[in-house]
Amino acid sequence: MAIITISREMGSAGIPIVHKAAEKLGYTLVDGEAIKKVAPDYGLTPEAVEKVDEKPPAFVDTVDAQTEADYHQIELIILEYALKGNVIIYGRGGQDLLKGVSSVLRVRITAPFEERVERWAEREWLDPDLARVLVRKSDQQRAGFIKYYFDRDWQDPLQYDVVINTSRLSEETALKLISEAVKDKNLTEQKDASKKFLQDLIIRKKVETRLLSNRIIEGLHQYHFHISVTDGKVTLEGHVHSEAQRLEVLKTTRQVEGVSGIINELDIRPYRSNPREL
């Protein structure tokens, strides 16, 4: 069940490296195109994918439950690809989404900013000044995406197993490093435990998505809950605003495929709309 995640910066030569690595290893490449192909099976429109894929919300206060649910559906797509094994997850916070899955090889591809600008200008036949703007915007957008959804600095080297600077290392060397590193025994020995962890992670993601999509409990967002899953048993912690909402949360959770039981630790906190009541 080999899994590789590759984080890249625009202009770092990540695109040819990831495609050639997938071809060399015979792995399935999970990128934007792969997600778009299966998105309809998950109830996602092309517009919904475009809106949330690798983008932080424009304004946190305006993020609605459907937008969050759509994003969780993309995460579910990635997780189910990962469970099949022999995949390369390209971007999309894969290294953070699979945090805790010990058999994952986490790769980062980088290069100096001005060199990336030059490469992008040549690749896309762009004016260098425009390329500079686009590369900077891409960096900020991807950094914001990781910070918002995973609360992490995407440049932190300790979050990756292999960091490749394509200013100094050739494409051939990058491919060799990735191909050899994924065979490391510290990763391969964890495959069985990782598969079990992934199965529980998928159940958790399905529960989160169902709850966010449930109009009866609309107004409750992800931060109201802490959901954990062990051997298919779901633990619900956090709060709801009424007994009716709690019953709906429990009902919705039970309907998720793979849930073998529920530990209910939800509190009821009546919603107060008048600040004077606080």
C-alpha positions in Angstrom: 0.0 0.0 0.0 2.7 2.5 -1.0 1.6 6.1 -0.8 3.6 9.1 -1.8 2.6 12.7 -1.2 4.3 15.5 -3.2 4.1 19.1 -2.2 5.5 21.6 -4.8 6.0 25.2 -5.5 5.0 26.7 -8.8 7.9 26.7 -11.2 9.9 24.1 -9.1 9.7 21.5 -11.9 7.3 19.5 -9.8 4.9 18.7 -12.7 7.3 16.7 -14.9 8.9 15.0 -11.8 5.5 13.8 -10.4 4.3 12.5 -13.8 7.6 10.7 -14.5 7.7 9.3 -11.0 4.1 7.9 -11.4 5.1 6.3 -14.7 8.4 4.9 -13.4 6.7 3.3 -10.4 3.5 2.3 -12.1 1.5 4.3 -9.5 -1.8 6.1 -9.9 -1.4 9.9 -10.0 -4.0 11.7 -7.9 -4.0 15.3 -9.1 -6.5 17.9 -10.1 -7.5 16.0 -13.3 -8.0 12.7 -11.4 -10.2 14.4 -8.9 -12.3 16.1 -11.5 -12.9 12.8 -13.3 -14.5 11.1 -10.3 -16.0 14.2 -8.7 -19.5 13.6 -10.1 -19.6 10.2 -8.3 -19.2 12.2 -5.0 -21.9 14.7 -5.9 -19.4 17.4 -6.8 -19.9 19.8 -9.7 -16.9 21.1 -11.7 -17.7 24.5 -10.2 -17.6 23.2 -6.6 -14.2 21.5 -7.2 -12.8 24.7 -8.7 -14.1 26.8 -5.8 -12.4 24.8 -3.0 -9.5 22.8 -4.6 -6.3 24.1 -2.9 -7.8 27.4 -2.0 -8.4 28.9 1.4 -11.8 30.6 1.9 -11.9 34.3 0.9 -13.4 35.3 4.3 -13.6 32.8 7.1 -16.8 34.2 8.5 -18.6 33.6 5.2 -17.7 30.0 4.7 -21.0 28.0 4.6 -21.6 24.4 5.5 -21.9 23.4 1.8 -18.5 24.8 0.9 -17.0 22.9 3.8 -18.8 19.7 2.8 -17.5 20.0 -0.7 -14.0 20.4 0.5 -14.4 17.3 2.7 -15.7 15.4 -0.3 -12.4 16.2 -2.1 -10.5 14.9 0.9 -12.6 11.7 0.9 -11.7 11.2 -2.8 -8.0 11.5 -1.9 -8.4 9.1 1.1 -10.2 6.4 -0.9 -7.5 6.6 -3.6 -4.9 6.3 -0.8 -6.6 3.2 0.6 -6.1 1.5 -2.8 -2.4 2.0 -2.5 0.4 2.6 -5.0 -0.6 6.2 -5.5 1.1 9.6 -5.7 -1.0 12.4 -4.2 0.1 15.6 -5.8 -0.5 18.7 -3.7 -3.9 19.2 -2.0 -2.4 19.0 1.5 -1.9 15.2 1.1 0.9 15.1 3.6 -1.4 16.8 6.2 -4.6 14.9 5.3 -2.7 11.6 5.8 -1.0 12.7 9.0 -0.8 9.7 11.3 -0.6 7.3 8.4 2.9 6.0 9.0 3.6 4.3 5.7 3.4 7.6 3.7 6.5 9.1 2.0 6.2 12.9 2.2 8.1 14.7 -0.5 8.6 18.4 -1.1 9.9 19.9 -4.3 11.3 23.4 -4.2 13.6 26.0 -5.8 14.7 29.6 -5.3 11.9 32.1 -6.1 13.6 33.9 -9.0 14.5 30.6 -10.7 10.9 29.4 -10.4 9.7 32.7 -12.0 12.1 32.2 -14.9 11.0 28.6 -15.4 7.3 29.5 -15.3 7.8 32.4 -17.7 9.5 30.0 -20.2 7.0 27.2 -19.7 4.0 29.4 -20.2 5.5 32.0 -22.6 4.8 34.8 -20.2 6.3 38.2 -19.5 8.7 37.7 -16.5 6.9 40.4 -14.5 3.5 38.6 -15.0 5.2 35.3 -14.1 6.6 36.8 -10.9 3.1 37.9 -9.9 1.6 34.5 -10.6 4.3 32.6 -8.8 4.0 34.8 -5.7 0.2 34.6 -5.8 0.4 30.8 -6.1 2.8 30.6 -3.1 0.5 32.7 -1.0 -2.6 30.8 -2.0 -1.2 27.4 -1.3 0.4 28.6 2.0 -3.0 30.0 3.0 -4.7 26.8 2.1 -2.4 24.7 4.3 -2.6 27.2 7.1 -6.4 27.5 7.1 -7.2 23.8 6.8 -4.3 22.3 8.7 -2.8 25.1 10.7 0.7 24.5 9.5 3.5 26.4 7.8 3.8 24.6 4.5 7.5 25.4 4.3 8.4 23.6 7.5 11.0 21.0 6.4 10.2 18.7 9.4 6.9 17.9 7.9 8.5 16.2 4.9 10.8 13.1 4.6 12.5 14.2 1.4 13.1 17.9 0.3 14.4 18.2 -3.2 15.9 21.5 -4.4 15.7 21.3 -8.2 18.1 24.2 -8.5 20.8 21.8 -7.4 19.5 18.4 -8.2 18.6 17.0 -11.6 15.2 15.5 -12.5 16.9 12.1 -12.8 18.3 12.4 -9.3 14.9 13.5 -8.0 13.2 10.4 -9.5 15.9 8.2 -8.1 15.5 9.6 -4.6 11.7 9.2 -4.6 11.8 5.7 -6.1 14.3 4.5 -3.5 12.9 6.3 -0.5 9.4 4.8 -0.9 10.9 1.3 -0.5 12.5 2.2 2.9 11.7 -0.5 5.5 10.5 2.1 8.0 7.6 2.8 5.7 6.9 -0.7 4.3 6.8 -2.3 7.7 3.9 0.0 8.6 1.6 -0.9 5.7 -0.9 -3.1 7.7 -1.3 -0.6 10.5 -1.6 2.2 8.1 -4.4 0.5 6.1 -6.5 0.1 9.3 -5.8 3.7 10.2 -6.9 4.9 6.8 -10.1 2.9 6.9 -11.1 4.7 10.2 -10.0 8.0 8.7 -12.3 7.5 5.7 -15.3 6.7 8.1 -14.5 9.9 10.0 -14.4 11.9 6.8 -17.8 10.5 5.7 -19.3 11.4 9.1 -17.9 14.9 8.9 -19.3 15.4 5.3 -22.7 14.0 6.2 -23.0 16.3 9.2 -22.0 19.3 7.3 -24.5 18.5 4.5 -27.4 17.9 6.9 -29.8 20.9 6.6 -31.6 19.9 9.8 -28.5 20.7 11.9 -27.5 23.6 9.7 -25.7 26.3 11.7 -23.4 23.7 13.4 -20.0 23.7 11.8 -17.0 21.4 12.0 -15.5 23.3 14.9 -18.5 22.3 17.1 -17.4 18.7 16.9 -14.5 16.6 17.5 -14.9 13.2 15.7 -12.6 10.3 16.2 -12.9 6.7 14.9 -11.3 3.5 16.2 -12.1 0.2 14.6 -15.2 1.7 13.1 -16.5 3.0 16.4 -17.2 6.8 16.3 -16.6 9.1 19.3 -18.6 12.3 19.1 -17.4 15.2 21.3 -18.3 18.8 21.4 -21.7 20.4 21.5 -25.1 21.0 19.9 -27.8 23.5 20.6 -30.7 21.2 21.4 -31.7 17.6 22.1 -33.3 17.4 18.7 -30.0 18.4 17.1 -28.1 15.8 19.2 -30.6 13.1 18.0 -30.1 14.1 14.4 -26.3 14.0 14.7 -26.5 10.5 16.2 -29.0 9.4 13.5 -26.9 10.8 10.7 -23.7 9.2 12.1 -25.3 5.8 12.4 -26.3 5.9 8.7 -22.7 6.2 7.5 -21.3 3.0 6.0 -18.7 1.3 8.2 -19.8 2.8 11.5 -19.9 -0.1 14.1 -20.9 2.0 17.1 -21.1 5.4 18.6 -19.8 6.9 21.8 -21.9 10.0 22.5 -20.1 12.7 24.5 -22.0 15.6 23.0 -23.1 18.5 25.3 -26.2 20.6 24.8 -25.6 24.3 24.8 -28.6 26.4 23.9 -27.9 29.0 21.3 -28.2 32.6 22.4 -28.7 35.1 19.7 -29.0 38.2 21.9 -25.5 39.4 23.1 -27.2 40.8 26.2 -28.1 37.3 27.3 -24.5 36.3 27.5 
